[in-house]
Amino acid sequence: MNSNKHSIMTLYTDASDLYSHKVRIVLAEKGVTYNLVDIHSSDVTMKSLSAFYNNPYSTVPTLLDRDV
């Protein structure tokens, strides 16, 4: 197993959410590479995303460190 292999994180966020901006600032300060998925909190399809099965509240921001 290659210990140098790192998965790219995925951040599910809402452009109008204050907490999502805070997470993005921290990730930028730490130099973390991540994929950004913008989701509107009022969007009903948000709960159908597989990523939100890992978040019991089905809210943003949700940061995943592996593929779902």
C-alpha contacts under 8 A as a table, 3 or more apart, distances in Angstrom:
res1	aa1	res2	aa2	distance
2	N	5	K	5.77
7	S	65	D	6.65
7	S	66	R	6.06
7	S	67	D	7.92
8	I	33	T	6.25
8	I	34	Y	5.40
8	I	35	N	6.99
8	I	65	D	6.63
8	I	66	R	7.13
9	M	33	T	6.89
9	M	34	Y	4.60
9	M	35	N	6.19
9	M	63	L	6.85
9	M	64	L	5.52
9	M	65	D	4.37
9	M	66	R	6.29
10	T	34	Y	5.39
10	T	35	N	4.63
10	T	36	L	6.02
10	T	37	V	7.24
10	T	63	L	5.74
10	T	64	L	5.17
10	T	65	D	6.50
10	T	66	R	7.65
11	L	34	Y	6.69
11	L	35	N	6.07
11	L	36	L	5.04
11	L	37	V	6.07
11	L	61	P	6.84
11	L	62	T	5.78
11	L	63	L	4.48
11	L	64	L	6.43
12	Y	36	L	6.23
12	Y	37	V	4.79
12	Y	38	D	6.00
12	Y	39	I	6.62
12	Y	60	V	6.16
12	Y	61	P	5.55
12	Y	62	T	5.08
12	Y	63	L	6.32
13	T	17	D	7.47
13	T	20	S	5.43
13	T	36	L	7.21
13	T	37	V	6.15
13	T	38	D	5.00
13	T	39	I	5.72
13	T	40	H	7.78
13	T	60	V	5.26
13	T	61	P	4.80
13	T	62	T	6.82
14	D	17	D	5.28
14	D	20	S	6.37
14	D	38	D	5.36
14	D	39	I	5.07
14	D	40	H	5.24
14	D	41	S	6.35
14	D	60	V	6.57
14	D	61	P	7.22
15	A	20	S	7.35
15	A	21	H	7.60
15	A	38	D	6.69
15	A	39	I	7.75
15	A	40	H	7.47
17	D	20	S	5.35
17	D	21	H	6.65
17	D	60	V	7.81
18	L	21	H	5.23
18	L	22	K	6.45
19	Y	22	K	4.98
19	Y	23	V	6.34
19	Y	60	V	7.92
19	Y	61	P	6.67
20	S	23	V	5.22
20	S	24	R	6.28
20	S	60	V	6.71
20	S	61	P	5.01
21	H	24	R	5.04
21	H	25	I	6.18
22	K	25	I	5.14
22	K	26	V	6.35
23	V	26	V	5.20
23	V	27	L	6.18
23	V	61	P	7.52
24	R	27	L	5.14
24	R	28	A	6.09
25	I	28	A	5.10
25	I	29	E	6.15
26	V	29	E	5.09
26	V	30	K	6.21
27	L	30	K	5.18
27	L	31	G	6.06
27	L	32	V	5.19
27	L	33	T	7.69
28	A	31	G	4.99
28	A	32	V	6.21
29	E	32	V	7.87
39	I	43	D	7.23
39	I	46	M	7.03
40	H	43	D	5.30
40	H	46	M	7.83
41	S	46	M	7.33
41	S	59	T	7.15
41	S	60	V	7.10
43	D	46	M	5.67
44	V	47	K	6.41
44	V	48	S	7.86
45	T	48	S	5.19
45	T	49	L	6.90
46	M	49	L	5.61
46	M	52	F	7.48
46	M	58	S	7.43
47	K	52	F	6.19
47	K	53	Y	7.92
47	K	58	S	6.02
48	S	52	F	7.42
49	L	52	F	5.69
49	L	53	Y	7.42
50	S	53	Y	5.49
50	S	54	N	7.73
50	S	68	V	6.62
51	A	54	N	5.84
51	A	55	N	7.31
51	A	64	L	7.64
51	A	68	V	6.10
52	F	55	N	4.87
52	F	56	P	7.19
52	F	57	Y	7.97
52	F	58	S	5.21
52	F	59	T	7.62
52	F	62	T	7.70
53	Y	56	P	6.61
53	Y	58	S	7.41
55	N	58	S	5.38
55	N	59	T	7.22
55	N	62	T	7.07
59	T	62	T	6.86
64	L	67	D	7.49
